[in-house]
């Protein structure tokens, strides 16, 4: 799969369940210095609402291979500045001016450990 500049991939959507705590790990393309080629986001996208904000993932150097463009990152999910009550959407956005191609080794894990059912949604 290839993401063109400006395109995004919806990694997970937990609507109507609002995630307040969780964790994700991703093996995604990176540059030779270990920087992800795509920006990771979390927030809420629903009926005209878009509160996605960037995530600063932790680079797992011991598991990564930047020389071959494959890096592992992880981060905790949940409350953010724009979403203090939790989040429902997780996405990857190509913020570069070059296409990003994902291969078989690019994966994502996702776990929710706390949250609540949003009955208003």
GILINRA-V420235 format. One record per pair of residues at least 4 apart in sequence whose C-alpha atoms are under 8 Angstrom apart, sorted by sequence separation. I is the first residue (numbers start at 1). J is the second residue. D is the distance in Angstrom with one decimal. If there is no record, write none. Layout:
BEGIN
I,J,D
I,J,D
END
This chain:
BEGIN
3,7,5.6
14,18,6.6
30,34,5.6
31,35,5.5
45,49,5.3
46,50,6.8
60,64,6.3
61,65,7.7
65,69,6.4
66,70,5.5
79,83,5.6
80,84,5.2
83,87,6.3
102,106,6.0
3,8,6.8
14,19,7.2
30,35,5.3
31,36,6.5
44,49,6.9
45,50,4.6
65,70,5.2
66,71,5.9
79,84,4.6
80,85,8.0
94,99,7.6
3,9,7.7
30,36,4.2
31,37,6.5
44,50,5.7
45,51,6.6
64,70,6.1
65,71,5.7
79,85,5.7
80,86,7.0
94,100,7.1
29,36,6.1
30,37,4.9
43,50,7.4
44,51,5.2
45,52,7.1
64,71,4.3
78,85,8.0
79,86,4.3
80,87,7.9
28,36,7.0
29,37,5.8
43,51,5.2
44,52,5.9
63,71,7.3
64,72,5.4
78,86,5.0
79,87,6.6
28,37,7.9
29,38,7.7
43,52,4.1
63,72,6.3
78,87,5.9
42,52,5.2
43,53,6.2
61,71,7.6
77,87,7.9
41,52,5.9
42,53,5.7
60,71,7.4
61,72,7.4
41,53,5.3
42,54,6.6
59,71,7.4
60,72,5.4
41,54,4.4
42,55,6.8
59,72,6.2
60,73,5.6
40,54,5.8
41,55,5.3
59,73,4.6
60,74,7.5
39,54,6.7
40,55,5.4
58,73,5.3
59,74,6.9
39,55,7.5
40,56,7.6
57,73,5.7
58,74,5.4
40,57,7.8
57,74,5.5
58,75,6.2
57,75,5.1
56,75,7.7
55,75,7.9
34,59,7.3
34,61,7.7
53,82,7.4
86,115,7.6
34,64,7.9
52,82,7.8
51,82,6.1
34,66,5.3
51,83,7.1
33,66,6.4
32,66,4.7
31,66,6.1
32,67,5.2
36,71,7.3
42,77,7.8
70,105,8.0
77,112,8.0
30,66,6.2
31,67,7.8
32,68,7.6
70,106,7.6
32,69,6.5
34,71,6.4
43,80,7.7
52,89,7.8
31,69,5.8
30,69,4.9
43,82,7.5
44,83,7.6
29,69,5.2
30,70,5.7
43,83,6.4
29,70,4.9
30,71,5.8
28,70,5.8
29,71,6.2
27,70,6.5
28,71,5.7
43,86,7.7
44,87,5.6
45,88,7.6
27,71,5.5
28,72,6.6
43,87,4.7
44,88,5.3
45,89,6.5
27,72,4.4
28,73,8.0
42,87,6.7
43,88,6.1
44,89,5.3
26,72,5.6
27,73,6.6
42,88,7.6
43,89,5.3
25,72,7.0
26,73,5.4
42,89,5.6
43,90,6.7
25,73,5.6
26,74,6.3
42,90,4.5
25,74,4.1
41,90,5.7
42,91,6.4
24,74,5.6
25,75,6.7
40,90,7.6
41,91,5.2
23,74,7.4
24,75,5.8
40,91,6.0
41,92,6.2
23,75,5.9
24,76,6.5
40,92,4.7
41,93,7.6
23,76,4.4
24,77,7.2
39,92,5.7
40,93,6.5
22,76,5.7
23,77,5.3
38,92,6.1
39,93,5.2
21,76,7.1
22,77,4.7
38,93,5.5
39,94,6.4
21,77,5.4
22,78,6.4
38,94,4.7
39,95,6.5
20,77,7.0
21,78,4.6
37,94,7.2
38,95,6.2
19,77,7.3
20,78,4.1
21,79,7.5
38,96,7.4
19,78,5.6
20,79,5.7
37,96,7.3
19,79,8.0
38,100,7.7
37,100,7.1
20,85,6.8
21,86,7.8
20,86,4.5
18,85,7.9
19,86,5.2
20,87,6.7
18,86,5.6
19,87,5.2
18,87,5.4
19,88,6.0
18,88,5.3
17,88,6.9
29,100,7.6
16,88,7.5
29,101,7.7
15,88,5.4
29,102,6.8
14,88,4.9
15,89,7.6
28,102,7.2
13,88,5.5
14,89,6.5
12,88,7.9
13,89,4.6
12,89,5.9
13,90,6.5
28,105,8.0
29,106,7.3
11,89,7.8
12,90,5.2
27,105,7.0
28,106,5.0
10,89,7.5
11,90,5.5
12,91,7.0
27,106,4.8
28,107,6.8
10,90,6.2
11,91,5.0
26,106,7.3
27,107,5.1
10,91,4.4
11,92,6.9
26,107,5.6
27,108,6.4
9,91,5.5
10,92,6.6
26,108,4.3
8,91,6.6
9,92,5.2
25,108,5.7
26,109,6.4
8,92,5.4
9,93,6.5
24,108,7.0
25,109,5.3
8,93,4.2
24,109,5.3
25,110,6.8
7,93,5.9
8,94,6.2
24,110,4.4
6,93,6.6
7,94,5.7
23,110,6.0
24,111,6.3
6,94,5.3
22,110,7.6
23,111,5.3
5,94,5.2
6,95,5.7
22,111,5.4
23,112,6.6
4,94,6.7
5,95,6.1
6,96,7.5
22,112,4.2
23,113,8.0
3,94,6.4
5,96,5.7
21,112,6.1
22,113,5.0
5,97,5.2
21,113,5.5
22,114,6.7
5,98,5.8
19,112,6.5
20,113,8.0
21,114,4.8
4,98,6.8
5,99,5.7
20,114,5.5
21,115,6.6
4,99,4.4
5,100,7.9
19,114,6.2
20,115,4.8
3,99,5.6
4,100,6.5
19,115,4.4
20,116,7.7
2,99,6.4
3,100,5.2
11,108,7.9
18,115,5.3
19,116,6.9
2,100,5.5
3,101,6.4
17,115,6.6
18,116,5.4
2,101,4.2
17,116,5.6
18,117,6.2
1,101,5.8
2,102,6.0
17,117,4.5
18,118,6.4
1,102,5.3
16,117,5.9
17,118,5.9
1,103,7.0
16,118,5.4
15,118,8.0
16,119,7.3
16,121,6.1
15,121,7.9
END
